[in-house]
Amino acid sequence: MTEHTDDTGQADRTAAAQAGGGRVRQLRLVVEAADFDEALAFYRDVLGMPQQEAYSGDDGAQVVILDAGRATLELSNPAQVRFIDRVEAEGQRSDRLRVALEVDDAASVTAELVDAGAELIAEPRETPWRSMNSRLRGPAALQLTLFEELD
């Protein structure tokens, strides 16, 4: 790969990114949850995201940081989003932001989340890229894709 250099340190950033140590150290998705207790119980207790930190402040302010495993930012153009919507959810449009979570067993986790109050949008199904995907709506109005890598 060609190294690009300018006087702002671009070469150093490019090398760090190639080594897996880009400038961003953590992706943190911040979600406003009107029913904070419901969302916390769902994502921490039902889905099983371990609690890392919790803080409270004035006027009832609360925040809990849950560990969601490895984080990536998946950028898709509109044609790709439409394709995924056809594959995952029979063409139902996804929200502008959809949270995709890799799990070990998409079918059982989907059923567990539905039992805990998530709205099922699309049943688990095998995709052309060999994953089992389902789509749900969880607390705090988050649209979720659960996926299980089959290979």
CORFENKA-V186269 format. One record per residue. N is the residue number from 0. PHI is phi as a letter, one per 20 degrees, with the letter a starting at -180 (NA if undefined). Layout:
n->(N	N)
phi->(PHI	PHI)
This chain:
n->(0	1	2	3	4	5	6	7	8	9	10	11	12	13	14	15	16	17	18	19	20	21	22	23	24	25	26	27	28	29	30	31	32	33	34	35	36	37	38	39	40	41	42	43	44	45	46	47	48	49	50	51	52	53	54	55	56	57	58	59	60	61	62	63	64	65	66	67	68	69	70	71	72	73	74	75	76	77	78	79	80	81	82	83	84	85	86	87	88	89	90	91	92	93	94	95	96	97	98	99	100	101	102	103	104	105	106	107	108	109	110	111	112	113	114	115	116	117	118	119	120	121	122	123	124	125	126	127	128	129	130	131	132	133	134	135	136	137	138	139	140	141	142	143	144	145	146	147	148	149	150)
phi->(NA	f	e	d	c	b	e	d	n	g	f	f	f	f	f	f	f	f	e	n	d	g	f	e	e	b	d	c	e	d	c	e	d	g	d	g	f	f	f	f	f	f	f	e	e	e	f	n	e	f	f	e	b	b	b	c	b	f	l	m	f	b	b	c	d	d	e	d	m	f	d	c	d	d	e	c	e	g	f	f	f	f	f	f	g	f	f	e	c	l	n	f	f	e	f	g	c	c	e	d	c	e	c	f	b	f	f	f	f	g	f	f	f	f	f	e	o	f	e	f	e	b	f	g	b	f	e	f	e	m	c	d	c	c	c	b	c	d	g	m	l	e	e	d	d	e	c	c	f	e	d)
